[in-house]
Amino acid sequence: MFEGRGRTAGRALVRVAVVWAVSALTMLALAGILPDFQLQGDDDSLTRTAITAAWGAGAFGLLSALVWPFLVRALLLVPAVLLGLLVFFLNGSLLLVALKVTPDGGGAADPENAIVVAAVMSAVASATSTALAVRDDDAYRRRLSRLAGRRRRRGGEDGPGPAVSPGMLFLQLDGVGHQVLLDAVADGHMPTVAGWLGERPTHRLTPWRTDWSSQTGASQLGILHGTNHDVPAFRWYEKDSGRLMVSNRPASAAELQRRAVERTRDAGLLTLDGASRGNLFSGGADQLALVLSMAARRGRATRSRAGYRAYFTDPANAVRTAVSFVAEVGREIGQSTRARVRGDRPRVRRGGLYPLIRAFATVVERDVVVAAVIGDMLAGRAAVYADLVAYDEVAHHSGPHSRDATRVLERLDRSIALLAKVAEHAPRSYRLVLLSDHGQSPGETFRGAYGLTLRDLVRAGCGLPVPRRAGHTRSGAEARYAAWDAVRTALHRPVEDELTEGGGDRRPARDSDPIVLASGNLGLISFPDVPERMSREQIDRRHPSLLRTLANHPGIGFLLVRGEAGGSVVLGPGGAEVPVAELDDDSGPLATMGPGAADAVRRTDTFPHVADIMVNSVHDPATGGVHAFEEQIGSHGGLGGEQSNAFLLSPLTLPAPVPGGGPLAGAEQVHAVLKRWLYDGLGPQIPLGTTPVTGTETRREPAPDAG
């Protein structure tokens, strides 16, 4: 305890010294610029002048700290306009007093210049102090707490009474796999989480297995809305409408949410006094910030992008985030340069706009989301679900076990600690639940390992021309394009569709070439001129070599196609062929894909919009590696390795996720667990109805009879 207080006091003294030095330099600079502001006599040396500036800056700062609180109280009854003018006059007066109390009284300024100098010095001191507090989470927490308290008092919100049930904070660490979390805790990179799981644990760690589509779109839709039915991948082509669905596009996210609400007749997990922050979907919450499915909606009640505006209207927030943003850009440039110099393999390109995109995901989005969650807790909201995407973005390009990704985990742990401290001062107690939506599997990209993309391989198997130079596959990282697409949609600009593995902006004609899409190490091949899902026999008649070419490629683990009689089959290397109904996890093409793989494939096979050919890359159990069909050396979206193993970290005060400690499989089961925890504290609720157009107006209210 005393050591922590000593560090805090030391940081405070360093900040005071730096602000003092910067203020003295500012005073010296102004003395050189303004003709009627002097710090020296005719015979004074530069050293004596600097000492006078230091004394003057120190005296001005001390007087401001001691006198201003009393002046503010004395002037509370002064009209606002007059008070604004008096602030400048009083600041100038304090500066004149400060110059007079210097040891030799050598400083001099006329009243007009004193007002200017005082205003500039106050602004510089404030900016310097704020910049130095960028990494001081305690100072940041205290500031946000004060601001939230003021907003509550202005709005007449007292928060919940002392007898209310505990609130729930669900914090999603995007892409952090179960094993990655364990390693980070064991190696001391996440001390806050380590404390929760230590010798006297306060939380329990439960692994859970994702669906075949191990990505945020499928997982978060299932967690927040109770179903991810018919979400076969991160991106897929729908033959009945000719539409390309991409999970991190605002229009697609809105449609997926509408379908989920229509299927479950339930608006979502967060309908009762809930808040959704930084997510793809709203979960039925009224309070929204940076929610992609609502990004294009008009009106104050649904305008998700207002979260940025609310955060950056505070200058201190803007300075803190801007400094961190610039530092993160420099960090990425330095890390990518070192990786190139060392010759790290695997490696993907990290130039262009990527440093800015990474800084947006790891700094801007983190700061806005954390600030919004702090406001939610201080307002006493019943349920909050927030997503922090920083690790997922960095791990895609640096690797899930890289030093770069580990540094991000350390910063995420600090954010968790900050939120835990805020919870201690909230008007209601909070249960903090950490969870992830999927993990990531490392490995060389398919293109890097074999010199061609999946699209090239498909075209070769179809007897179509193959480009001499293999094209790059567009990355599907959730944070990468979601921000820019949300902005374009909000401005009512068109968002281009991707219709091939490498992107594109045209819709295919019905007689066009096959559409090849990538979702991590999961590939989807569709023939748009055939209205129904093609059977294996239809594909063989049209392209006799295609399925054999794909199944026998060393980078591909298995294929899923529909059989002639309606029953689907899984094809593997060496002519392996297993009916879906007979799949098991221990033998055949799925033997290396991990437990639950057979059930995941069987479930996906029932989706209406499953592709004609579903392609999963090979998985090496010895290294845990897969081959992404995108430009990612840490990937997720298919089966194989750590990408399918997420985690759920919950307080021991909550019931065990699965009675008896059984396996937890699928996002829909996670939704059921979170829903049970919420209802245990907030009372049972029933769905009342669904608006047929959007499906987002469904409300849930407490049932009159718990029985």
C-alpha positions, 0 to 999 in steps of 0.5 A: 500500500505504502509503495503504491502511494509512494509511486503516486506521489512520485509521479505527481512531483514529476508532473509538477516539476515538468509543468513548472519548467514548461511554464517558465520557458513559456514565460521566457518566450513571451518576454521575447515576443511582447515588447512591454513584458520584461523579466530582466533589467538592462544589466541582467544576465541570461541566467538571472532572467531564467531564474526570474522566469522560474520564480514568476512561473512558480509563484503564478502557479501557486497563487492560481492553485491557492486563490482560485477556489476562493475566487470561484466561490465568491463569484458564483452569483456573478452573471456568466458573461461577466464572469468570463471577462473577470476570469481574464482580468483576475488571471492577469492580476495574479500574474502581476502579483507573481512578478512582484513577489520574485526575489528582486521584483525584476519582472514588469508588464502592463495590464494588457500584456499581463492578461495575455501572458496569464491566458497563454501560460494557463493554457500551456500548463493545462495542456502539459498537465493533461499530456503527462497524465495520459498514462495515469489511470487514477487521474483519468478515473477521478476526472471522469468520475467528476464529470459523470457526477456533474452530468448526473446532478445537472440531469437530476439523476440520483442513480439507483437506491442502495437496495438495488440488485448488483449491475452486470458489466460484460467486457469482451476482449476481442480475439483473446483465446483461452490459452493466450489468457492463461499464458498472459496471466502466468507470465505476469502480463495481466496482473489484474486478471491474475489477482482474480485467479490467484491463491484466493480467487474471486473469479472462475475461468471457463473455456467455451468452444465457438461455432465453425464460424469463429469470428465476432459477427457470429459469436457476438450475434449469438451472445447478444441476441441469442441466435447466430443461425444462418451466419456461415462465415464472416462474409458470404454470398446469398443467392436468393437476393444476390447480396454479399453479407459482410459482418462488419458492414453497417447494412449487413450488421443491421440486417443480421440483427433484424433476422436474429430478433425476428427468429427469437422474438426477443430484442436482446440481452440488454433490453432492461436498462442496458448499454451497448458500447463498441459492439457490432450489435445493440443487444436491444440496449437503449444506450448506444455508442459505436454500435455498428448495426445502428451506425446508419440510423438517423435520430438522437435515440439511435445515432451510435456515432454520438459516442465520439462526439460526447467523448471528444467535447472534453479537451482533456480527453482529446489531448489524452487520446491524441497523444496516445494515438501518435505514440501508437502510430510510432510504436507500430512503425517501429515494431514493423520495421524491427520485424522486417530487419529481423526477417521474422516469418511469417510476416505480412505487410503493415504499411500504408494506412495500417498504423493509423488503423491500428492506432484507431482500434487500440487507442481511440476506440478503447478510450471512447468505449472505456469512458462510456462504460465508466459513465454507465457504471457511475449512472448505475445502469443495470447491464453493460456489454462492451467490446475492446478490439485492440488485441484482435487487430494487432494479433492479425498482423503481428501474430497472437503470441507476438511481443506486440500483441502481449503489450496490448494485453498489458494495456487492456489489463490496465483498462480492466483495473481502471473499470474495477476501481470505478465500480467501487465508487458506482452507486450500485455494486457491479459484477465484472465478467470478462469474456472473448468471442473467439481466439486466434490461430497462428500460421503462414498465409495460404498465399505465403505458403503456396504462392497463390490465393484460394481464388487462384486455386479455384480458377485453376480447378475450373479451367479458368485463366489464373493471373500470373501474379497472385493478388492480395486477399483483403483482410477481414479484421473487424476494426479495419474497415468497420470505422470507415464504412460506418462513416461512409454510411452515416454520410449516406455514401455508398459502400462497395461490395466485395464479391471476390476474394480480393475485393471488387465493386461490381455485382456478378451477372448470373453467368459469371465466374465462381465467387470466392470469399475468405473468412480467415482460414475458412473459404466459401465458393459460390456459383451465382448462376445456379439459384439453389445450393449446388450438389457434388454431382452438379459441381463435378459435371460442370468442373470435373477437376475442381473438388479433387484439386481442392481436396488434395491440396496440401494447404486444405483440410476438408471440404463440405458439399451437398450430396445428390440425395440431399445429404451432405458429405465432407471430402478430405485428401486422398479421396476421403469421403464421410457423410455429414451424419457420420462425422466424428471428431477422432477420425477422418478429415476432422481428426485434427480440428479439435473437439466439437468440430463434427457438431459445428460442421453439421450445424452449419450444413443446415443453414439456408445460405451455406456456400456451394463449397465450404473450404477449411484450411489444414491444421497442424496440431504440432504447431497449432498453425493454420493457413488463412486465405486472407493476409493475416498471420493470426487468423480466425473464422474457421476450425483448427487450433486456438481460434475456436477456444474462447473464455468466460471469466466470471465472479464466484458469486455467480452460479457456475456457467455449466452445472457440474462443469460440463463443456460450454459450446457455441455462442447461443449457450453463452447467451443463455448463461449471461441471460440467466445471470442477469435474470437472477439479479433483475427478475424474469422478463418476457417478450412483448412483441416485435416491430416487423420492419426493423425488429429493434423495438421489441421490449421486455418487461418483468413477468407478473409471476415468476412461476 
